[in-house]
Amino acid sequence: MEQNGWDVVWEEGSSSEYIVEYVVEHGTDRSRHLSFLLAEDADGVREALIEEIRAAYPDAGHLEITVVRLEAVEELADLAHEGDAIP
């Protein structure tokens, strides 16, 4: 196992699909996001997340980002959803 700067332990050979839940604070606005990101490792997840945030907030100056949840997805069955849209 290797330790990265996010205090998350990654196992060798772990999935390349990740669920990331994060909060963006911009001025007085606060938005909660849930994303499914594809990456090879923790650095790839970080880069994909930054790219997503830049696309969503292209004109924002300073943003406060808090990652609430970061999980590797082992199988699509792990993404159980109860609602209108079921894959």
CORQUIPE-V554817 format. One record per pair of residues at least 12 apart in sequence whose C-alpha atoms are under 7 Angstrom apart, sorted by the first residue. I is the first residue (numbers start at 1). J is the second residue. D is the distance in Angstrom with one decimal. If there is no record, write none. Layout:
I J D
I J D
This chain:
15 72 5.9
15 73 6.1
15 74 5.6
16 38 5.7
16 39 5.0
16 40 5.0
17 37 5.8
17 38 4.6
17 39 6.3
17 72 5.9
17 73 5.5
18 36 5.7
18 37 5.2
18 38 6.3
18 70 6.9
18 71 5.5
18 72 4.5
18 73 5.4
19 35 5.8
19 36 4.7
19 37 6.4
19 70 5.7
19 71 5.2
19 72 6.4
19 73 6.9
20 34 5.8
20 35 5.2
20 36 6.4
20 69 5.6
20 70 4.6
20 71 6.7
21 33 5.6
21 34 4.4
21 35 6.3
21 67 6.1
21 68 5.4
21 69 4.9
21 70 6.5
22 34 6.5
22 65 6.9
22 66 5.5
22 67 4.2
22 68 5.1
22 69 6.9
23 65 5.7
23 66 5.1
23 67 6.5
24 63 6.6
24 64 5.7
24 65 4.8
24 66 6.7
25 63 5.8
25 64 5.0
25 65 6.5
26 62 6.9
26 63 5.1
26 64 6.6
